[in-house]
Amino acid sequence: MQIDIVSLSPADSISDSAAVYKIVMPKDVDYAVSREVWLVLKTIIDGGAKYLYADFKENEEIDSSGLSMLIRLANLVKEKKGKVAVANLSQKNQRLLSMVNVPESISVFSSETDLLDSFR
């Protein structure tokens, strides 16, 4: 499995001189995938990243372990005074996130443009 991580903006255009890292979530996020995603993202955060964007445009399914991973990720980033945001959720995933009371530390946006503006 490949996870794409791309710096979306030069460091000097984002607050706190940090870049926004975009993670394109895989088609299916189950236990095995969420564990792999967690390890990669935790490494990035431990390396100093504070702003993460999870793009769900290719995602069709996320299970409870994937949701748990997002919540753990948000809590870790919050400790570092950062932010986690998601965009391009399917209607099914939007309903799922609203049902599980996703923490306020995860911002949900309908478009990438709105999401990136929120990091400024």
N, C-alpha and C positions, 0 to 999 in steps of 0.2 A: 504494500500500500504506500502511496505517496501523499504527503501532506505538503502543499505549497505554502511557503511563508514568504511574503513579499513586503518590503518596506514601501508603503504607499506614498509617503511624503518625506521630503528632506527634513532632517532633524530640526533645522532652525525655524520651520514653519509650524511646528506643533508646540504647545505649551510644555514647559519643563524640559525643553530640548530633547524630546524623545520621539522616536518614530512609532507609527502605527503598524502593527504586524497583522497581515491578513492571512487567515487560515481557511482554506477551502475545505469544508467538511466533506468526508466521503459519502458515497451513496447511502450506505447503511452504517449506523453507529451503534454497535452492540458492545457486549462486554469486552471482547478482545480488541476491537478497534478503539473503544474509549480508553482502555488502558494504554495503548500505544500513543494515542493523541495526548493523553495526560502526561506521559513521560517526556514527549517532545516539548509540550508547552511549559511544563515545569522547568525544564532546562533553559528555555528561552527567558522565562521570568527570573529564574535564579541568576541569569546572565545580565539582568538589568532592565529587561523590557517591562513597560508599565501599561502600555495600551495595546489591547488585542481585539481583533475583529474576526468573529467567526462567520464566514459566509456559507449559508445553507442552500445556495442555488442548485447544487447537485445532489443534495440530501433528500432521500425519500423516506427514511425510517430512522428514528432515534428511540432507543429503549431506556429503561429506568437507569441503567448504568451510565448511559450517555448523558442523561439529565443530571445525574449525581456528579459526573465529571465536570459539567459546566458550572454547577454550584460550587464545587471545591475550587475550581479555577477562579471563579469570581471572588471567593473568600481570600484566596492567596494574593490575588492582584490588589484587592482592597487593603490588605495589610501593608502593601508597598505603596499605597496612595495612588493606585492606578485605576484603570477602567476596562471593563469587558463589555463589548457590544456585539449583537447579532443582527443579521439582516437577511433578507430574501428567504424567510421561512414560508413553507407551504401553509395552507390554511389548517391542515391537520396538526402540524407542529406548533402553530400559533395557539390553537385550542389546548394542546397538551401543555405548553408552557404556562398558559393562564390557569389551567386546572391545578398545577403543582405549586402555585405561588412562588414563582421565580423571584429570588431576592432583588431588591432595588438596585443592587450593585451590578446587575446585568441589564443593560439598556437594549430595547428591541426597536429596530427601525425597519421601515418598509423598503428603503432604498439605500444604496451605498453612499450616495451624495449626502443625504441627511445624516447618516452615521458619521461620515468623516467631518462634517461641519460641527458635530457635537464634541469632537476631540479638540477643537481649536479654542 
